[in-house]
């Protein structure tokens, strides 16, 4: 069976491409028990980077472990608490086997004092609230208390813990969002053995949680913004993948076409290469162009829906940028091209940027985020 070198979900092992600088930066933060938020548009590889670093870090030394918690299905404060408690239970299940019986009794007693019970099951140790939670205040305090208890136990046992909290922006949708954020912050700002890595699929909501001065997490975490992977790194990655698949190297010109069509967007590089690497022969420029056309056709209905939801001014800006990226959106040439006033363009671009439909590249040019959308509009 052929190995999936270009997964559309989490990239692991040899499927993971570069990001050496980002890996090292994130590792440095975790080693300092610092807290980090990964920010990037959707499908840029945030989760792949976080998992890669979590695995490297957990395997680097003894008494280091990484636990993933997802808030995707959190619909109220009780569910948030239960998910955090489950993550703490998972961590303690790895720490407790190294503890003495006396220390286990102390742990159970300390958890009981803050309203929790500790039990043993087939999966390890399980933590739950003692009795019934009377109100939201009890639940909120439980979130803070259980995180503090994990940090204390990790310190006593000489462990370090990385908590990877995915889809963290979903807490913003809850009625008690600020209170939940405040409780988590209250706990982790005092920890010395836990590092939290926050990430999520909605960049705007996640940014608001950590950049808005009125929110509890303001200035709480290091912010890492992921950019697109550089062409030089993709060249090396695709050359190696070609040798693995066909035993020979793909032409550099073909790689250039792949990266030009996909604009180095991580998701679309993988999507196009997944199409090409299913072929029996090393792709050439003709088969690469045909593969890209297949992807455009697959996404045409989504693209049409996206364009339908844009205002007329937004459609004009996106359509022109798809034909030619522009550095100055206030220039007479660009305004004449879109046929709009500068104030209208500013309003349109603000919303388009917020919705991750356009972005500024490393050279400062405004471009369409989705390379499929660009190709569709060019055609």
C-alpha positions in Angstrom: 0.0 0.0 0.0 1.3 3.4 -1.0 2.2 5.8 1.8 0.2 8.9 2.1 2.9 11.6 1.6 0.4 14.4 1.3 -2.4 14.1 3.9 -5.2 16.6 3.9 -5.5 16.3 7.7 -2.6 16.1 10.2 0.8 15.7 8.5 3.0 13.3 10.4 6.4 11.8 10.0 7.9 12.2 6.5 4.7 13.9 5.4 5.5 16.9 7.6 7.3 19.6 5.6 10.0 21.7 7.3 8.9 24.5 9.7 12.2 23.9 11.5 12.3 27.5 12.8 8.8 27.3 14.1 9.3 23.9 15.7 12.4 25.2 17.6 10.6 28.4 18.7 7.6 26.5 20.0 9.9 23.9 21.7 11.8 26.8 23.4 8.6 28.2 24.8 7.4 24.8 26.1 10.8 24.1 27.7 10.3 27.3 29.7 6.8 26.3 30.7 5.5 29.4 28.8 2.1 29.6 27.1 1.7 30.1 23.4 -1.1 30.8 20.9 -0.7 29.7 17.3 -2.4 32.0 14.9 -2.8 31.5 11.1 -5.6 31.2 8.6 -7.4 27.9 8.3 -5.5 24.9 6.8 -2.1 26.4 7.3 -0.9 23.5 9.3 -1.2 24.7 12.9 -2.4 21.4 14.2 0.3 19.5 12.3 3.0 21.8 13.8 1.6 21.5 17.3 1.4 17.7 17.2 4.9 17.4 15.7 6.4 19.5 18.5 4.3 17.7 21.1 5.6 14.3 20.0 9.2 15.6 19.7 9.0 17.1 23.2 7.4 14.2 24.9 10.0 11.8 23.4 12.9 14.1 24.1 13.2 13.4 27.8 11.7 11.2 30.5 8.9 12.8 32.6 7.6 15.0 29.8 4.2 14.4 28.4 1.8 16.1 26.0 -2.0 15.9 26.3 -4.5 17.2 23.7 -7.8 18.7 24.6 -10.3 19.8 22.0 -13.0 22.4 22.6 -14.8 21.8 19.3 -17.9 20.3 20.8 -18.0 22.5 23.9 -21.5 24.0 24.3 -21.5 25.1 27.9 -19.3 25.7 30.9 -19.9 22.1 32.2 -18.6 20.6 29.0 -15.5 22.8 29.1 -14.8 21.7 32.6 -15.3 18.1 31.7 -12.9 18.3 28.8 -10.2 19.9 30.9 -10.8 17.4 33.7 -10.5 14.5 31.1 -7.2 16.0 29.9 -5.9 16.3 33.5 -7.0 12.7 34.1 -5.0 11.6 31.1 -1.9 13.4 32.3 -2.2 11.9 35.8 -2.6 8.5 34.4 0.9 8.8 33.0 2.4 10.4 36.1 0.7 8.3 38.9 2.4 4.9 38.1 5.7 6.5 39.0 4.3 7.6 42.4 4.6 5.9 45.8 1.5 4.6 47.5 1.7 7.3 50.1 1.9 10.0 47.5 -1.2 8.5 45.8 -3.1 8.8 49.0 -2.0 12.4 49.4 -3.1 13.2 45.8 -6.5 11.7 46.4 -6.9 13.6 49.6 -5.9 16.9 48.0 -8.3 16.4 45.1 -11.1 15.6 47.6 -10.4 18.9 49.4 -11.1 20.9 46.2 -14.2 18.9 45.3 -12.9 16.0 43.1 -12.6 12.3 43.4 -9.9 10.0 42.0 -10.6 6.5 40.8 -8.8 3.8 38.9 -10.3 2.3 35.7 -9.0 0.3 32.7 -7.7 3.4 30.9 -5.8 4.7 34.0 -7.0 7.2 36.5 -10.2 9.1 36.3 -11.1 12.3 38.0 -14.6 13.6 38.6 -16.5 16.1 40.7 -17.3 14.9 44.1 -21.1 15.0 44.4 -23.2 17.3 42.3 -22.1 20.7 40.9 -24.5 23.1 42.5 -24.0 26.1 40.2 -21.8 27.6 37.5 -19.5 29.1 40.2 -18.6 25.6 41.4 -17.8 24.5 37.9 -15.6 27.6 37.1 -13.7 27.2 40.4 -13.3 23.5 39.5 -11.5 24.4 36.2 -9.0 26.6 38.0 -8.5 24.1 40.9 -7.9 21.1 38.7 -5.3 22.8 36.6 -3.6 24.1 39.7 -3.7 20.5 41.2 -2.1 19.1 38.0 0.7 21.6 38.2 1.3 20.9 41.9 1.4 17.1 41.2 3.7 17.5 38.2 6.0 19.5 40.4 6.0 16.9 43.2 6.7 14.1 40.8 9.3 16.0 38.7 7.2 16.0 35.5 6.6 18.7 32.8 3.2 18.8 31.0 2.2 20.3 27.6 -1.5 20.9 27.2 -2.5 21.3 23.6 -5.9 23.0 23.6 -7.4 22.9 20.2 -10.4 24.9 18.9 -10.0 27.1 21.9 -12.0 29.9 20.2 -15.2 27.9 20.8 -15.2 29.2 24.4 -15.9 32.7 22.9 -19.3 31.5 21.8 -20.4 30.6 25.3 -22.4 33.0 27.5 -19.8 32.7 30.3 -16.8 33.1 28.0 -15.0 35.8 29.9 -15.5 34.0 33.2 -14.1 30.7 31.8 -11.1 32.5 30.2 -10.5 34.2 33.6 -10.5 30.9 35.5 -8.1 29.3 33.0 -5.8 32.3 33.1 -5.9 32.5 36.9 -4.6 28.9 37.1 -2.0 28.8 34.3 -0.4 32.2 35.1 0.8 30.6 38.4 1.9 27.3 36.9 5.6 26.4 36.6 5.3 22.8 35.2 2.5 23.2 32.6 2.8 24.8 29.2 -0.4 25.5 27.3 -0.5 25.8 23.5 -3.8 27.3 22.2 -4.9 27.0 18.6 -8.0 26.9 16.6 -9.6 27.1 13.1 -11.1 30.6 13.5 -8.2 33.1 13.4 -10.3 36.2 14.0 -12.0 34.8 17.2 -8.7 33.4 18.5 -6.9 36.7 17.9 -9.7 38.6 19.8 -9.2 36.4 22.8 -5.5 37.1 23.1 -5.2 40.7 21.7 -8.3 42.4 22.9 -7.3 44.5 26.0 -10.7 43.7 27.6 -10.2 40.0 27.5 -8.6 37.9 30.3 -5.9 36.4 28.1 -4.5 39.8 27.0 -0.7 39.8 27.2 -0.9 36.3 28.7 0.7 34.2 25.9 3.5 34.4 23.3 1.9 34.8 19.9 3.3 32.8 17.0 1.9 33.7 13.5 2.5 31.0 10.9 3.3 32.0 7.4 3.4 29.9 4.2 6.2 27.4 3.9 9.1 28.8 1.7 9.5 27.5 -1.9 13.1 26.3 -1.1 11.8 24.0 1.6 9.0 22.7 -0.6 11.5 21.9 -3.3 13.5 19.6 -1.0 10.3 18.1 0.4 8.8 17.3 -3.1 12.1 16.0 -4.4 12.4 13.5 -1.5 8.7 12.5 -1.9 9.3 11.8 -5.6 12.2 9.5 -4.8 10.1 7.6 -2.3 7.1 7.3 -4.7 8.8 6.6 -8.0 12.5 6.1 -7.3 13.4 9.2 -9.3 13.5 12.9 -8.8 10.7 15.2 -10.1 11.9 18.1 -12.4 12.5 21.4 -10.7 10.4 23.1 -13.3 7.4 20.9 -12.4 7.8 21.8 -8.7 7.9 25.5 -9.7 4.5 25.0 -11.5 3.0 23.2 -8.5 4.1 26.1 -6.2 3.0 28.7 -8.6 -0.5 27.2 -9.0 -1.0 26.7 -5.2 0.8 29.9 -4.2 2.6 27.7 -1.5 -0.7 27.4 0.4 0.0 24.3 2.6 -3.4 22.8 2.1 -3.5 23.2 -1.6 0.1 22.1 -2.1 -0.9 18.8 -0.3 -4.2 18.6 -2.3 -2.5 19.0 -5.7 0.4 16.7 -4.8 -2.0 14.1 -3.4 -3.6 14.1 -6.9 -0.3 13.9 -8.7 1.3 11.3 -6.5 -1.6 8.9 -7.3 -0.2 8.7 -10.9 2.0 5.8 -12.0 4.6 8.2 -13.4 6.5 11.2 -12.2 4.2 14.2 -13.1 5.2 16.7 -15.8 3.9 20.2 -16.5 1.0 18.9 -18.6 -0.3 16.4 -16.0 0.3 19.0 -13.2 -1.9 21.5 -15.0 -4.6 18.8 -15.5 -4.5 17.8 -11.9 -5.0 21.4 -10.8 -7.9 21.8 -13.2 -9.5 18.7 -11.5 -9.2 20.4 -8.1 -10.7 23.6 -9.4 -13.7 21.7 -10.7 -14.1 19.8 -7.4 -14.2 23.1 -5.5 -16.3 25.1 -8.0 -19.5 24.8 -6.1 -17.8 26.1 -2.9 -16.2 28.9 -4.8 -19.5 29.9 -6.3 -21.2 29.9 -2.9 -18.3 32.0 -1.5 -18.6 34.6 -4.3 -22.4 34.7 -3.9 -22.0 35.7 -0.2 -19.8 38.7 -1.1 -21.0 42.3 -1.5 -20.6 43.8 -5.0 -17.7 45.9 -3.9 -16.0 42.8 -2.3 -16.5 40.8 -5.5 -14.9 43.6 -7.5 -11.8 43.7 -5.3 -11.4 39.9 -5.2 -11.8 39.6 -8.9 -9.2 42.2 -9.7 -6.7 40.9 -7.1 -7.2 37.4 -8.5 -5.9 38.7 -11.9 -3.1 40.8 -10.5 -2.0 41.2 -6.8 -1.7 44.9 -5.8 0.5 46.6 -3.3 -1.4 49.9 -3.2 -5.2 49.6 -3.1 -5.5 53.3 -3.0 -3.7 53.9 -6.3 -5.6 55.6 -9.1 -4.9 52.6 -11.4 -6.4 50.1 -8.9 -9.4 52.3 -8.1 -10.1 52.9 -11.8 -9.8 49.1 -12.4 -12.4 48.2 -9.7 -14.5 51.3 -10.4 -14.9 52.1 -6.7 -14.2 55.0 -4.4 -11.2 54.6 -2.1 -13.4 54.5 1.0 -15.5 51.7 -0.4 -12.3 49.7 -1.2 -11.1 50.2 2.4 -14.4 48.9 3.8 -14.4 45.9 1.4 -10.8 45.0 2.1 -11.2 45.2 5.9 -14.0 42.6 5.7 -12.2 40.4 3.2 -9.2 40.3 5.4 -11.2 39.5 8.4 -12.8 36.6 6.6 -9.4 35.3 5.3 -10.4 35.8 1.7 -7.5 38.2 1.0 -4.1 38.6 2.7 -0.8 40.5 2.3 2.2 38.4 1.1 5.8 38.8 2.3 6.3 41.6 -0.3 3.3 43.6 0.9 1.1 42.7 -2.1 -2.6 42.1 -1.5 -3.5 38.7 -2.8 -6.5 36.3 -2.8 -6.0 33.7 0.0 -7.4 30.7 -1.8 -5.3 29.8 -4.9 -8.3 27.8 -6.3 -10.4 30.9 -6.1 -7.8 32.9 -8.0 -7.5 30.3 -10.8 -11.3 30.0 -11.0 -11.7 33.8 -11.4 -8.8 33.9 -13.9 -10.6 31.4 -16.1 
